Amino acid sequence: MVIRNHSPIRILVIDDSPTIRELFTALFQEAGDIVVVGTGATGEDAVRLTKLLKPDLVSMDIRMPLMNGLEATRRIMSECPVPIVLISTEAEKTHLNYAFQALQAGALTVIGKPSLSDPASADKVIQTIRAMARVPVIRHWNRKEPEKMDWGLAGGSPKGWGDLPDKNPIAQRLREASVLGVASSTGGPGALASLFQKLPSGFPLPVLVVQHISFGFTAGLVDWLGTQTKLSVEIAAQGGRLKPGTVLFAPDDFHFQIGESRQVELTKAPRFKGLRPSANYLFESLARQFGSRAAGMVLTGMGDDGAQGLKLLHQAGGLTFAQDEASSVVFGMPREAVLQEAVDHVMSLDQLSSLLEKIQQL
């Protein structure tokens, strides 16, 4: 049992199953640093009790009577914002779509319900709660304009702020690339939907994505994103080729990289700080195979994954980007990429989306 030095995490448990509520209550109390301050069975309970109890985090199912987890997330994030972790059954496709819409509405992550026969799944829930409980979600919602920052990059302030004119040199440079790699974690599903939403099927670049998400949810994310964009969205397969207008996702528990023949390689190489897939493998391979003809983006996410690989891509002459703090749900991954001097341009999510739209017009 691990006891943390600061105050316990106050959690609200919402699930329509009394058995699951009892299981979660026992699981969290056993952790030693988590206190269950209330439980409820419906989305209405979630909204009411969040306002009343002001918990540090809400754990919530997506399928519930009267008001489901999607609508409850929308209400909570607009009326009393607090970190939300969705704990759902990944096998149910319809409810997975609701879950990803809830992530777009402000929930932080979605994970599978733990199994009594699998202690590792219970540990995963505890670790996720601990990681997400301190995420400052309040300041990321209802903010209309990003604040400008001086990161001390070469040339002064980060390049990329302000309007993107029609003859934008960044867009022209990106248009010359052969491939775009993207890394994202917490907040990533919603960010990816915003990034790809307006792109046409004839988008000129193949896009390769490493998104950190709980095991078993990648296929659901790919299906949902396929409804949000005209691009073709697929899970990468061994030996697959890169195609313009196609978004390839790293599959569960495989590193995703591009080999010498510029085909997809999936590998069970060692985890990077517990992660497989890690975006470092993808970015490093793009640096090797494409050099200055590759581009990379690090979007919202917790931790530092992708920074090392993006730095190699940057050193190889590739074009590199990081999402700015104001538009990130969690600024950990972009911040680390900036601090490692791996980034050419720091931009808001809207600016990155606009940039991708513009290259189609060149």
N, C-alpha and C positions, 0 to 999 in steps of 0.2 A: 504493500500500500504506500502511495506517495502523498505526502502532505505538503502543500505549498505554503510559502511564508506569508503571502498576502491573503486577503479575506476570501472565504469560500465563494464558489460560483453559485449564484441563486438561479435555479432553473425552473421553468414552467413546462410540464409534460402534458401534451394534448394528443389523445388517441381515442378512437371510439371503442376500443377493446379494453374492458376492465383488466383482463389478463396481462395485456401489454403494458398498461399503466402501472400495474403492480410490479411487473418485471423490471421496467425502467426505473421505478422508484427504488427498488432494492439494488439494482445495478449502480445507480448514481450514488446512493448513500454508502455503498461499500467502497466506492472510490476514495472517500475520505476528504476530498476537497470540493465536493459538489453537494449542494443542499436543494432538495425539491421543495419549493415554496408553495406549489399548488398543482392541481391536475384538472383536466377537463376532457370532455368527450366530443365536442363540436368546434367548428371554426368560430361560432359565436362565443363559446367559452374562451377561446384563445384571445379574441379581441378584448372581451370584457375583463378577463383576468390579467392580461398584459397591462391594461390601463390601471387596474386596481393594485396589483402587486409589484409592478415595475421590476420584473426579473432581469438578470443579466443576459439571459438567453431563453428562447422558446424552442423546444423540440416538438415537432408536429408531424402527424401523418398527413398525406395529401388527400386520401379518400375518407371523408367523414360526412355524416348526415347534416342536413339543414344548410350548412355553409362549408364548402370544402377548403382544403389547405391553400389553394390558389387565391380564392377570394379573401380568406383570412389574412394571407400575406399582404395582399394589396391594401387591406384596411389597416393592418398594423403599421406598415411602412409609411402610410400617409398620415396616420393619426397619432401613433406612439412608437416611433421606430426603435427596433431592438434587434440584435442578431437572431436570425431564425435558421435552424438546421432542420431540414426535412428528412424524416426517417421513414422510408417507404419500401414496398415490395417491388423490386425491379422488374419482375416478370410481367407486370400488367402494363401493356403499352399505352392504353388510353390514359391511365393515371400518370405514367411517365411524362406524357406530353403536358399534363397539368403541372407536373413538378418542374419541368424546364421553363414553362411560362412563369411559375412562381420565382424561379431563379432570376429571370429577366425582371420581375417586379421587385426584387430586393432580397429574397432569401439568399443565404450565403452558400449553401451546398446541400447536396442530397446524398444520403447514404442508405445502404440496405439495412433492414431490421436484423438485429443479432439473432443467432441461433443458439439454443441451449446446448447443442451438441458441438458448437464451435466457439471455444473461448476467445479465439483471435478476433472473431466478429464483434464480440462484446468489448474487447480492448480497443478496437477501431472506433466504436461509438464514443468511448470515454476520451480517447485522444482527440477526436474531432470536436467534441464539446469543449475541451480545454483550449484548443487552438482558436475556436471561433468566438468564444465568450467575450474576449477582450477586443474584438474588432470594432472600431468606432464607426458604426454604420450611420449614425445620425448625421454626421457632417457630409456624407456622400449623397444624400437625397435632398431634392428641392434646391440644389445649388445651380444657378443658371449659367454663370460664367466662370471659367477657370481662372485661378489667380496665377499671375506670371511669377516665375521663380528664376533666380540666377544660380545655375548649378556650376558655374565656373568652367564650362566646357571651352574648348579652343574657339576663340573668336568672341568670348563673352557669354551672353545669355544663350540658352538653348535655341537652336535653329528650328523653325517650324511654327512659331507663334503667329497669330494674326490670320488674315484672309489668305486664301490660296488663289492667286490670279489665274486666268485661263492659260497663260504661258508660264506656268510655274516650273522652275528648273528642277525641283525635287520630283515632280510628276514625270517630267521628261527623262530624268535619270532612272526612275523606277520602271518606266515603260521599256527601257533597254535591258532590263533584267530578264533572266530565263526562268526564275523560280522565286517564290516568296515563302519563307518559313515563318510560322507563328507559334509562340509559346504563351499559354495562359493557364491559370489555376482558379483560385477563389474569385468568383464574379465573371469567370471566363465565358460560360454559355451565353449569358446576356450580351456580353461585349462582342462575341463572335457573331451573334445574330445581328447586332447593330452594324458591325463591320461589313457583313456580306449582303445585307438586306436589299440594297439598291443596285447591286451589281448584275449586269446582264449575263445571259448564258454564254455570250461570246467574249467574256472577259479573257484577256490575252495571256494571263499567267496561270500556271498550276500553283495551287496553294497547299502547303503541307502543314499540318497542325499537330502539336502535342498539347493536349488538354489534360490536366490532372483531374481525375474524377474517380469515384469509388468503383471498384471492380464490379462489372456487370451492367454499368450504366452507359457505356460508350455507344452501344448500338442504339439505345433509346435517344441519346443526344444527337446522333447522326440522323436518325429518322426525323426528329423534331426540327433540326436545322434545315433539312431538306424541304420543309414546308415554309421556311422563312426567307428563302432565297431562290433565284433562278439558276444558281450554280448547281452542278452535280456534286452531291456530298456523299462520300463513301468511306468505308474503313479500308485502310491500306492493306494490300495483300502481297505476299512474297513474290518478287519478280515483276510486280506491276510497273507500268510505265507512266510517266508524268504527262498529263494532258491539260492544255489550257482550259480554263473554265471549270476545272474539277478541284474540289477540296478533298484531300486525303487525310484521314485521322489515324494517328497511332492506335493500334488495337490494345485491348487490355493486356497488361503485363508483358509487353514487348517494347524494346527500344526501336525506334523508327529512324532509318537513315537511308541515304542514297549511295549506291555503290559505284564502282568504276564504270560500269556500263550505263550509268544514270538510270538504273532501275531500283525499285524499292527493295531494301534489305531489312528484314525483321530479325532481331537478335535478342537472346536472353543474357546478354552481357551483364556484369554486376550492376546492381542498383546504384544510383547516385543519391547519397543521403536518404536512402530508403525508397527512392522513386524509380519506378520502371513502368512507363516510359519517362525518360528525362529529355528535355529539350536540348541539353548540351550535345547529345549524340547527333541529333538532327542538324543543329547549326554547324557543328564541326564537319560533318559530311558535306554540307553545302559549301563551306569554305574550301574543302579539298577539291570537290568536283566542279564547282562553278566559279569560285573566286569572286572577282569583281562583278560577275554577271548574276550574283545572287543578292537577295534582300531578306532581312529578318526583322521581326517585330516581337517585342516582349510586352504582353498586355498584363492586366491586373492579376495579382496572385500573391500568395503568401510564400515566404522563403526566398531563395536565391537561384532557383533553377533557371537555366538558360543563359545566365550572365557570362559564364566561362566560354561557352560555345559561341555566343554572340560576339565576344571580344575577338575570338579567332576569325570570325567572319569579317568583322570590322578591319582587322589587321590584313586580311586578304584582299581588301579593297571593296568588299560588299557594302551595300547601303543598309544602315541599321536604324531602328526606331524604338522608342519606348513610349508607352501610354503615360500621360501626365497624372499627377497625384489627384487633382480635383475630380477627374472622371473615373478614377480607379476605385473599385470597391476596397481593395487592399493594395497598397503601393509597394509591397515588399520586393517582388521580382523586378519591376521596372526600376525601383530605386537602386537595387544592387547592380543592375546593368549600367546605370548612369555612373555610380560610384567606381565601377571598374573601368570607366572610360571606354565602354563598348558601344556607345550610342552617338549617332550623328544628329538625330532630330528627336526632340521630346514634343509630343503633340497630344491634344485631347482626342478622345475616341471619335468625336464628330469630325475633327480635322483629318484623322487617319481614314475614316470612311470617305470623306470628300476627296482625299488624295487618290484613293483607289478608283473612285468614280471618274476622276479626271484622266487617268491614264487610258481609259477606254476611248476617250475623245481625241487622243493624239495620233 
